[in-house]
Amino acid sequence: MKASEKKGKSSSEKTAVRKYSHRGGLNSSLMIALMILCVAVTAAFAVNIVRISSASSGDGAQESMTVNTDRTMKNDQYEIGNNPTDIEKTYFQELTDAVKSGDEKAVCEAVVKNFVTDYFTWTNKDGNYEVGGLQYIFGSKYAVFEEWSRYNYYADLDLYINQYGRDNLLQVKEVTVDKETAVAPDFATTEWSDDVKTDILYKSYEVNVSWTYENCALDTEQFVDGARFFLVNNNGRWEIAEFYDYDSIHEWEVENGLASTAEGGQS
């Protein structure tokens, strides 16, 4: 089911993820939308806090996952995240096979699958300081994205763990590539060195995916379940430079008269 098709849920009610970008007109609109989103996310979390306060307590005392860290899987370019789920291990094997084959599209798809299963899974996290999937984020955006995640998508993770128990939280079940992965326009960034400005272009791919969650104590309808990713070749390593949830893309397309019969950013 596409995110925009969920009955009784508007996109403003969802706990969504929107990454800001450097891409022309789409960027300025999404930057404004991001500020609006922060207000919506705050409101959504406030509602969840009320729900949690009235819910019965889970196993608040949690054993730290740090002592159980399992990072035995790696290849020439990537290393699996802490305490990976079974599906993440499966997708990491896909990534290793893709790296060995040299198939850029397959590598990009596998990178996205691994990011989604790590970032959007909370059953293997100790708290909001432990943001998943950062090893797949474009180097120059790593720190900013990590900080943004802690104060947005991961903001109330500690509360959820204390009230519901970590094992009863979000866990990605499966990730599906929604349409053929294709080369995207070169991704532009600006770097400064000794007050000298340098514009750099990176080869880029667009990957569109949706995902499902295991049954849990939270209402998964309130959480993002599909996004469009842009990956760049950073010195031979494919990394995620930006991504937008499907609802945000569809809203922007509607506002600008670009929406088609396709829903959720898959046009």
N, C-alpha and C positions, 0 to 999 in steps of 0.2 A: 504494500500500500504506500502510495506516495505521501510525503509529509503534508502536502496541501490538501489531501483528500480526506483527512481524518475527521470524522463526524464530531461536531460540537467543539472543535478546537480551532481557534484562529492562530495565525503565526505569532501574533503578539503575546499569546499566552504561553508559548513554548520557551523552554530554557534552551536557547539557540546559541550557535557559535558563528560569529562573523569576523573574518580576518580583514584588516584594512590592507589596501593595495596601492600600487603605483601606476594604475592603468587608466589614464584619461578620464572621460566623462563618467564612466561607471564608478571610478574611484570616488569622486567628489560626492556623488549621490549615496554611495555606500558608507562613506565616512560620516555623513549626516545621519544615515540610518543606524550606524553603530552607536552614536550618542543616544539616539532614541531607544535603541536596544538595551543599553545599560540601565535606563530607567525601567524598562519592561522586565528585565532580568531581576532587578532589585525587588520589584513588586511580586514577581513569581516566587522568588525565594522567601519573601515575607509570608506569602500564602502557605508555602511548604513548612515554614517554621511553625505557623499556627497548627497545621495538621500534625506535625511531629509532637508538639507540646501536648496535644490531646490524645496521642497514640500511646499505647502501652510500651514500656521500655524494652529494648532488645538486650542482647548480651553486651552491655556497655563496655565491660572489661575485655579488651582485645589483645591477643598476643601480637607483638610486633612482627611484621612480615620481613623486616630487615634481616633477622637471623635465618630466614628461610630462602634468602635470595638465590635464584637459580638462573645463571646467565651462561650456560654451557654451550649455547648455540651461537656461532658467529661465522662470518665468511670474510673475504678480502676487503669488503667495503662496510659491512654493518655488523652490529651485535644486538642480539635480542634484548628486550627490556627486562626489568626485574620481575621475578615471580610470574612468568608468562602463563597464560591460560593454554589449554590444549589447542584451541583454534588458532591462537597466536603462534604456537609452535608449528602448526600445519602451514600457516601462511609464511612463516620465516623460512621453512624448507622450500616453499615456492620461490621466495626471494633469492635464496642461495642458488637454486637451479637456474633462475633467470640471469643472475650475475655471471654464472659459468657459461651460459649460452651467448651472452653478449646482446641479447634482445632488449633494446631500450624500452620499448612499450611494455614488455612483460616485467621489466625491472620497476618501471614507474607504477604499474598497477599493484605489484607486490609491496612496494614501499607504502602506498596508500592503505592497502589492507592491513599492514602491520601497524601503521600509525593509528588507524581507526580502532583496532582491537586493543591497543594499549592506552590511548588517550581517553577513549569513551568507556573504558572498563574501570570500575571502582572496587571490585571485590579483591583486588591485589594491591591496594594502596593503604598506607598507614595514615595519611592525612593530606590536607590541601597543599602542603609543601612538596608532595611527591607527584609531580605532573608527568603523566605518561607520554611516551612517543616523542620526546624532545630530540632523540638522536636522529630523527628523520626530518627535522626542521632546518631550513636554509640557515647556514651559519650566521649571517649578519642579522637575522631576525630572531635568533634563539633566545636571547636574554629578554627582549621585549615581549615575545610570545609567552615565555614562562611566567613573567610577572603578570601579564594580562590574564592568563588562565587562573592563577591563584586567586585573583580578586573577582573573577567572573564565573567561569564554568565550574571551578573547584571551590568556590567561596564557602559553601556550606557543607563540604564533605565531612569535616570533623563532626559537625552536628549530626549528620546522617549516620555516621559510624557509631556514635555514642547511643543514639536512640534506636536504630534498627539492627545494628550489628553489620560488620563489613560484608559478611557472606550473603547478606540479603539485599545488597545494592546492585547497581548496574553492572552487567557483564554482556559484552557484545557476543552474539551467537553466531552470526554469519554476515559476511560482506559480499555484495554483488556488484560487479561492474555493469553499469546501466547502458552504456553505448560504447562504440568503438573508440579506443584511445587514439588521439590524433595530435599531430604537431601543432603547437600554439604559436602565436607571434612571439618573437624574442622578448625575453623579460629584461627590463631596463632597471638598473640601479645606479646610484651615484656614490662614489667613495671620495674621501678627502684625505690628503696626505701633505703635510707641511703647507696648508692653505691652498693646495692645488686640487681642483675639482676634476674628477675623472668619471666619465659616463661609461658604464660597462653593460654589454648585452650578453645574455645567457640564452642558450638554446632551451626551449621549453616544450612540455607536453601538457595536455589537458586530460584529466582523468575524472570521470563521473561515477560515483558509487552511492549505493544505499545499503543500510544494514538493519538488522533486527537485534533485539535484546532477549536474553533469557528472562523468564518470569522472575519477578523480584518484589520487594516490599514497596518500591516506588512506582508511580504511574509513568510508565515508559512513553506514553503518548505526549508527555510534557517535555520530552528531550529530543534533540535533533537526531534525525535518522537518515540523512542523505546530504551530500555536498559535492561541489565541483572543486577539484584541486588543480593547481598549477605547479608543476615541478620543473626545476632547473638543473642543468648539468654544472655542478660546482667542482671543477677540477676532476672530472671523471666520476663523480659521485652524485647520483640523482637525489635531490632533496626537495621538500615541500616549501615553496616560496609564499603561497597564499591559498586560502580556500574560503568558499562561501556556502552557507547552507542553502538548500533548494528553495525554501520559502522566501528567503531574502532575494534570490535571483528572480523568482517569479513576480514578486512585488515590484521590483525595479522594472521588469519588462512591461508589466501592466501600466505603471506610471508613465513609461516612455513610449507606449503604443507598440511594443515589440512582442507582446505575448502571442503565442500560437495556441493551438488546441492542446499541445503538450503541457503537462503540469510540472511544477516543482523544479524548474531549472533544467529539465532534460530536453528542452527544445533544441 
